[in-house]
Amino acid sequence: MSHLLSKPLASAILVPCFLTLEKLSLSLTKAAFSSSRNLSMDSSDSQHFQNVVVMRHGDRLDNCEPLWLSTAARPWDPPLAAPGKVRAFCTGRRLRSQLGFPIHRVFVSPFLRCIQTVSEVISALCAVVDDPANMTGEGVAIDPSKLKVSIEFGLCEMMSREAIRLELAPKDGNWGFSVSALEAMLPAGTVDSTVERVYQELPQYEEGVPGSRTRYEKVIKALADKYPSENLLLVTHGEGVGVSISAFMKETTVYEVDYCAFSLSRRPVVFGEDQSFTAGNFQGLTKHGQTGISYYPLNPIPDHM
């Protein structure tokens, strides 16, 4: 898979909300509704399908306002631009209306743009009233019982100069991520701070591109194994979304991941009487260009899935 973040993504521009509400592909929708039915099976059934959605953050401020870097206290950690908040909220609304299954648990990179993205997405997913006039989560009343969110260091940006230029990285090696401060930015009542993270701390800087890709794949699988009965949403960075395609759709090369692009994968899970489980392989269900991800070859996804 080619580098996704070695240069700004050409298509990372504001898309009006009505454009982000396009329908998912037929095969994606069928897979989602099939999974929804399986998740609602009665207790006499021992198998269901687990769904994992992996999403990129919204539009970052430094790509919209290049001069921001010259005065930024934390140049390695840009926030969202205003269009990014709109895009994130509208993507959350799209997930809510079109996935066909509930999101039970959310994990997010500690980088500010991801925290702000997930806040908007959660506001859309958990809104008590889905008012089409709302373009961001500001002032939106939510039902926090619908899902839980936790910070996962393993979903962080590629810790290498391909993603964070050497001159922008903190000179003392202190990236300054305060978990408690970041959790305070998330919608009230949704945070689960008791979850044990897969990565207890940030990876070392200069982990390299191959190392970061291995990390993303490991974290996706580890989080799924930790919560096999739940559907997950992972909010991360462009390379992480790319790995969620290439890892589960073999011989696929991702060449573009738009802001707030997302992938969908699913796997069968069979539970034993002793609460053990056996999981099948993840199957990628993301069609080229349908959710902001471009890849080749254009492997067809059968409509019967």
C-alpha positions as CSV (number, residue, x, y, z in Angstrom):
1,M,0.0,0.0,0.0
2,S,1.4,3.4,-0.9
3,H,1.9,6.1,1.6
4,L,-1.4,7.9,2.2
5,L,-0.1,10.8,4.3
6,S,3.3,11.6,2.8
7,K,1.6,14.6,1.1
8,P,-1.8,16.3,1.6
9,L,-4.6,14.3,0.1
10,A,-5.8,16.0,-3.1
11,S,-9.5,15.2,-2.4
12,A,-9.4,16.4,1.2
13,I,-11.8,19.3,0.7
14,L,-15.1,20.2,2.2
15,V,-18.0,18.2,0.9
16,P,-21.5,19.7,1.5
17,C,-23.5,17.7,4.0
18,F,-26.0,16.6,1.4
19,L,-23.3,15.0,-0.6
20,T,-22.0,13.0,2.3
21,L,-25.4,11.5,2.7
22,E,-25.2,9.5,-0.5
23,K,-26.5,5.9,-0.1
24,L,-24.0,3.2,0.5
25,S,-23.4,0.7,-2.2
26,L,-26.0,-2.1,-2.4
27,S,-23.6,-4.8,-1.3
28,L,-22.5,-2.8,1.7
29,T,-26.1,-2.1,2.8
30,K,-27.1,-5.8,2.3
31,A,-24.1,-6.9,4.4
32,A,-25.0,-4.4,7.1
33,F,-28.6,-5.4,7.4
34,S,-27.6,-9.1,7.5
35,S,-25.2,-8.3,10.3
36,S,-28.0,-6.4,12.1
37,R,-30.3,-9.4,12.0
38,N,-27.5,-11.7,13.3
39,L,-26.8,-9.4,16.2
40,S,-30.4,-9.5,17.3
41,M,-30.7,-13.3,17.3
42,D,-32.0,-14.8,20.5
43,S,-29.8,-16.4,23.1
44,S,-30.3,-19.9,21.6
45,D,-28.1,-18.9,18.7
46,S,-24.4,-19.0,19.2
47,Q,-23.2,-17.1,16.1
48,H,-23.4,-13.6,14.9
49,F,-21.4,-11.2,12.7
50,Q,-19.2,-8.6,14.2
51,N,-18.9,-5.3,12.3
52,V,-15.9,-3.0,12.5
53,V,-15.9,0.5,10.9
54,V,-12.6,2.3,10.6
55,M,-12.8,6.0,9.9
56,R,-10.4,8.8,9.2
57,H,-10.6,12.2,11.0
58,G,-12.1,15.3,9.4
59,D,-10.4,18.2,7.7
60,R,-7.3,19.3,9.7
61,L,-6.6,23.0,10.2
62,D,-3.1,23.1,9.0
63,N,-4.1,21.9,5.5
64,C,-6.8,24.7,5.4
65,E,-4.7,27.4,7.0
66,P,-1.0,26.8,6.3
67,L,0.0,29.8,8.4
68,W,-1.4,28.1,11.5
69,L,1.9,26.2,11.9
70,S,4.0,29.4,12.3
71,T,2.3,30.2,15.7
72,A,1.1,26.8,16.9
73,A,2.2,25.7,20.3
74,R,1.7,22.0,19.3
75,P,2.4,22.0,15.6
76,W,2.3,18.1,15.5
77,D,-1.3,18.1,16.7
78,P,-3.5,20.3,14.6
79,P,-7.2,20.6,15.4
80,L,-10.1,20.3,13.0
81,A,-11.0,23.2,10.7
82,A,-14.6,24.3,10.9
83,P,-15.4,22.3,7.7
84,G,-14.0,19.2,9.3
85,K,-16.5,19.4,12.2
86,V,-19.4,19.7,9.7
87,R,-18.0,16.7,7.7
88,A,-17.6,14.6,10.8
89,F,-21.1,15.3,12.1
90,C,-22.6,14.5,8.7
91,T,-20.6,11.3,8.4
92,G,-21.9,10.3,11.8
93,R,-25.4,11.0,10.6
94,R,-24.7,8.8,7.5
95,L,-23.5,6.0,9.7
96,R,-26.6,6.2,11.9
97,S,-29.0,6.2,9.0
98,Q,-27.4,3.8,6.6
99,L,-25.2,1.2,8.4
100,G,-28.2,-1.0,9.4
101,F,-26.6,-2.0,12.7
102,P,-25.8,-0.2,16.0
103,I,-22.3,0.9,17.0
104,H,-21.7,-0.3,20.5
105,R,-18.2,0.9,21.3
106,V,-15.9,3.5,19.9
107,F,-12.1,3.8,20.1
108,V,-10.2,6.9,19.1
109,S,-6.6,8.1,18.5
110,P,-5.4,10.6,21.1
111,F,-4.6,13.3,18.4
112,L,-6.8,16.3,18.8
113,R,-8.3,16.1,15.3
114,C,-9.5,12.6,16.0
115,I,-10.9,13.5,19.4
116,Q,-12.9,16.4,17.8
117,T,-14.0,14.1,15.0
118,V,-15.3,11.4,17.3
119,S,-17.1,14.0,19.4
120,E,-19.1,15.1,16.3
121,V,-19.7,11.5,15.2
122,I,-21.0,10.5,18.6
123,S,-23.3,13.5,18.8
124,A,-24.8,12.4,15.5
125,L,-25.0,8.7,16.4
126,C,-26.5,9.4,19.8
127,A,-28.7,12.4,19.0
128,V,-32.1,12.2,20.7
129,V,-33.7,13.9,17.7
130,D,-32.0,13.7,14.3
131,D,-32.7,17.2,13.2
132,P,-31.5,17.7,9.6
133,A,-30.9,21.4,10.3
134,N,-28.0,20.5,12.6
135,M,-24.6,20.7,10.9
136,T,-22.5,20.0,14.0
137,G,-23.0,18.5,17.4
138,E,-23.1,21.9,19.2
139,G,-26.3,22.0,21.3
140,V,-27.4,18.5,20.2
141,A,-29.0,16.5,23.1
142,I,-27.7,13.0,23.1
143,D,-28.5,9.7,24.8
144,P,-25.1,8.6,26.2
145,S,-26.3,5.1,26.9
146,K,-26.2,4.1,23.3
147,L,-22.4,3.6,23.1
148,K,-19.1,4.0,25.0
149,V,-15.9,5.6,23.8
150,S,-12.2,5.1,24.9
151,I,-8.9,6.5,23.8
152,E,-6.5,4.0,22.2
153,F,-2.8,5.0,21.7
154,G,-2.4,2.3,19.1
155,L,-4.7,4.2,16.7
156,C,-2.5,7.2,16.7
157,E,-0.9,8.9,13.7
158,M,2.1,7.2,12.0
159,M,5.0,8.1,14.4
160,S,7.4,8.8,11.6
161,R,8.6,11.8,9.5
162,E,6.4,10.6,6.6
163,A,3.4,11.8,8.7
164,I,5.0,14.2,11.2
165,R,7.9,16.1,9.9
166,L,11.0,16.0,12.0
167,E,11.0,19.8,12.6
168,L,7.4,19.6,13.9
169,A,8.0,16.8,16.4
170,P,8.5,17.9,20.0
171,K,12.2,18.3,20.6
172,D,12.1,16.8,24.1
173,G,10.1,13.8,23.0
174,N,7.1,14.8,25.1
175,W,4.0,14.7,22.9
176,G,1.9,16.1,25.7
177,F,-1.2,13.9,25.5
178,S,-3.2,14.0,28.7
179,V,-5.8,11.3,28.7
180,S,-8.0,12.9,31.3
181,A,-8.0,16.2,29.4
182,L,-8.9,14.5,26.2
183,E,-11.6,12.5,27.8
184,A,-13.1,15.7,29.1
185,M,-13.6,16.8,25.5
186,L,-15.8,13.8,24.6
187,P,-19.6,13.9,25.0
188,A,-20.6,13.7,28.6
189,G,-21.6,10.2,29.8
190,T,-20.1,8.3,26.9
191,V,-16.5,7.8,28.2
192,D,-15.4,4.4,29.4
193,S,-12.1,5.1,31.2
194,T,-11.9,1.6,32.6
195,V,-10.8,0.0,29.3
196,E,-7.3,-1.4,29.2
197,R,-5.6,0.0,26.2
198,V,-3.9,-2.3,23.6
199,Y,-1.0,0.2,23.6
200,Q,-0.3,1.6,27.0
201,E,1.7,4.5,25.6
202,L,2.5,6.1,22.2
203,P,4.7,4.2,19.9
204,Q,8.3,5.6,19.6
205,Y,8.9,8.3,17.0
206,E,10.5,6.9,13.8
207,E,8.6,3.6,14.1
208,G,8.7,3.6,10.3
209,V,5.9,3.1,7.8
210,P,6.0,-0.7,7.8
211,G,5.9,-0.6,11.6
212,S,2.9,1.6,11.7
213,R,1.0,-0.6,9.3
214,T,1.7,-3.6,11.4
215,R,0.6,-1.7,14.5
216,Y,-2.7,-0.6,12.9
217,E,-3.6,-4.2,11.8
218,K,-2.7,-5.5,15.3
219,V,-4.8,-3.0,17.1
220,I,-7.9,-3.5,14.8
221,K,-7.7,-7.2,15.4
222,A,-7.0,-6.9,19.2
223,L,-9.9,-4.5,19.8
224,A,-12.2,-6.8,17.9
225,D,-11.1,-9.8,19.9
226,K,-11.5,-7.9,23.1
227,Y,-15.2,-7.1,22.3
228,P,-16.3,-9.9,20.0
229,S,-20.0,-9.4,20.7
230,E,-20.0,-5.7,19.9
231,N,-19.8,-3.6,16.7
232,L,-16.9,-1.2,16.8
233,L,-16.1,2.2,15.3
234,L,-12.4,3.1,15.3
235,V,-11.5,6.7,14.5
236,T,-7.9,7.0,13.4
237,H,-5.7,8.4,10.6
238,G,-5.5,7.9,6.8
239,E,-2.9,5.1,7.0
240,G,-4.9,3.3,9.5
241,V,-8.0,3.3,7.3
242,G,-5.8,2.2,4.4
243,V,-4.6,-0.8,6.4
244,S,-8.2,-1.7,7.3
245,I,-8.7,-2.2,3.6
246,S,-5.4,-3.9,2.5
247,A,-5.3,-6.2,5.5
248,F,-8.7,-7.7,4.8
249,M,-8.8,-7.4,1.0
250,K,-5.6,-9.1,0.0
251,E,-3.6,-7.8,-2.9
252,T,-5.4,-4.5,-2.7
253,T,-3.5,-1.2,-2.8
254,V,-5.1,1.9,-1.3
255,Y,-4.0,5.1,-3.0
256,E,-6.4,7.7,-1.5
257,V,-8.3,8.1,1.8
258,D,-10.5,11.3,2.0
259,Y,-11.3,13.1,5.2
260,C,-13.9,11.1,7.2
261,A,-13.6,8.2,4.8
262,F,-14.5,4.9,6.4
263,S,-14.2,1.2,5.8
264,L,-16.5,-1.6,6.8
265,S,-15.4,-5.2,7.6
266,R,-17.2,-8.0,9.3
267,R,-16.5,-11.5,10.5
268,P,-18.5,-14.4,11.9
269,V,-18.1,-15.1,15.6
270,V,-19.3,-18.3,17.3
271,F,-19.6,-18.4,21.1
272,G,-19.1,-21.5,23.2
273,E,-20.9,-22.4,26.4
274,D,-17.9,-21.4,28.5
275,Q,-17.9,-17.8,27.1
276,S,-15.1,-18.7,24.8
277,F,-15.4,-17.7,21.1
278,T,-14.1,-18.6,17.7
279,A,-13.9,-15.9,15.1
280,G,-13.6,-16.2,11.4
281,N,-11.5,-14.0,9.2
282,F,-12.5,-10.4,8.5
283,Q,-14.1,-9.8,5.2
284,G,-13.7,-6.3,3.6
285,L,-17.0,-4.9,2.4
286,T,-15.9,-1.5,1.2
287,K,-16.4,-0.7,-2.5
288,H,-14.0,1.5,-4.3
289,G,-15.0,5.2,-4.1
290,Q,-18.3,4.6,-2.2
291,T,-17.1,5.8,1.2
292,G,-14.2,8.0,0.3
293,I,-11.6,5.3,-0.2
294,S,-9.9,4.6,-3.6
295,Y,-8.0,1.4,-4.3
296,Y,-7.0,-1.0,-6.9
297,P,-7.5,-3.6,-8.3
298,L,-11.2,-3.0,-8.3
299,N,-12.2,-6.3,-6.7
300,P,-15.9,-6.9,-7.0
301,I,-17.9,-7.4,-3.8
302,P,-20.8,-9.9,-4.6
303,D,-24.2,-8.4,-4.1
304,H,-25.5,-11.5,-2.3
305,M,-23.3,-10.8,0.7
